[in-house]
Amino acid sequence: MAAWSSTTPLCFRPPSRSAFPYRSSCSSRFFLPPSTKRTLILSPNPRPPKTAMALSGPGLGFQQALNLFQSSPPSWPSSLFCNLIIFALGSPILVSGLSLSGIAAAFVLGTLTWRAFGPSGFLLVAAYFVIGTAATKIKMAQKEAQGIAEKRKGRRGPGSVIGSSAAGCVCAFLSIYGVGGKAFSQLWQLGFVASFCTKLSDTISSEIGKAYGKTTYLVTTFKVVPRGTEGAVSIEGTFAGFFASVLLASIGYLAGEIDAAGAIICVMASQIANVGESIIGAALQEKEGFQWLNNDTVNIINISMGSIIAVFIQQIILRNWHM
């Protein structure tokens, strides 16, 4: 690259037969006006000024971040980045509903969900968490006085996070690695949504029943039992749980995770699974010989039933009905 100041003469002449090198003499001279005070740069690829390069740095970083956020299909780096940003922004809500170890478990769940189902799947899980946490906080003082409130003011730990999301995580892994091919991809999405509809319905039924249930019945005998008894149900809690599953299934439908038929299936599966969970809780949970059947284990069984029942309805009943 060569540069001349405004007072440097520029020599223009056609090349001689020898072409190169030019002779030092020149038959004509051209001077740039001294008033311009500019520098002439002769280069096929001139570098942009440093100020322009400096200004382009932040813009480039923002564009890269935007590309990660809009990555389709999601990648592991984009999922990790998006999850990190959302967790940072939503930290006040997370702290109110989860312990620190619970937040770590939820971060893994969020990253996995984004990688498998993108922003729509993440939105579904976020809606589940917000609605479930809000219900847990209802009449907390009353629940604590009666000894039926969740521990740590309703701030759930990693066991609760895993117990609530195990079936959804399995569906996410099956979707990520394309198990069954395209023919099964929608089934994994259906099972994913059904698992969270089931768990939200169970959580809302329990928390609203504890707070507002006038009479609670043991599901196996229909005898009146105190609030908070394992396997007990109330009319208020049952209706609240049903509407919660409808709400979350509707969110899944509007977000594009499932179609209208899938939303109906998720609601049906969640209610069947919750009846089964109540029977298990009443008959076996914390009974002699079943000490291993704690609340987190029952949650895993519950949401697994919800996912399996939803897939069963879709594949067996609806397929045969269409045939």
C-alpha positions, 0 to 999 in steps of 0.5 A: 500500500502506498500513500502520498501527501497532498503535496506529493507529485503523482506521475502518470505514464504508460508503461514502456516495453520493458514495462517494469520497473518504471524509470524514475523520470516522468514526462508529465506531472500532476499536483493535488491542490494543497488546500484539500489536505487529504491522503490518497491511498492506493490499495485494492482492499483498503482497511476501514478506519479504526473508528468504523471497526470499533463501532461495528464490534457491539453491533456484531455481538448483538447480531450474533446474540440475535442469531443464537436466539432465532436459531432454527432448529435450536442448537445446544449453544443457542439453547444454553445462551437463551436459557441463561438470558431468560434465567437472569431476567427471571431470577426474582420469580425463580428465587421465590419458587425454587431453592438454589439447587432447584434453580440449577435443576430447572436450568438443565430442564430449560436448556433441554426443553429449548433444545428439543422444542424451541421457544414454544416448549420453553414457554409451556414450561415457564407457564407451568412454573409460574401458575404452579408457584402462584397456587402454592403461595395461596393462603400459605399462612393458613396451610402452614398453621395446619401443617399441610404447606409445602416446605421452605415456603413453597420453594421447591428443591431439585427432587421436586423439579426432577419429579415434575419433569422426568417424563417431559425430559424423556420426551425431549431426549427422544425428540432431540435424537429423532427416535422413531423418525418424523412419524413419532416426533409429534408423539414426543411433543404430545407426551411432553405437553401431556406430562406438564398438563398432568403435573399442573393439574395435580399441583393446582388440585392439591393447593386449591383443595388445601386452601379452599376445599370444604370437604375432602374425601379419600378417593378409594373409600370416599370417606371424609378425611382431613385436608392434606391427606394423601389420596384425598380429593375435594370438589373445589380442587378437582375443578381447579385442577381440570381448568388448569390442565385446560389452560396449559393445553390451550397454551400448548395449542396456541404456541404450536406445540400441539393441535386442537385434538392434541389439546383435548387428549392432554386434558383427558390424559391428565385427569385419568392420570391424576385419578390414578395418582390419588389411588396410589397415594391413598393405597400405597404411599408411605405405607409399610413396605412402600417407604420408597414411594415418596412424593417425588416418586409418585410425581414421576409415576403420575406424569409418566402415566399422563404422557403414556395415556396421551400417546396411547389415546393418540396412537391406538384409539384415534388411529383405529377410529379414523380407520 
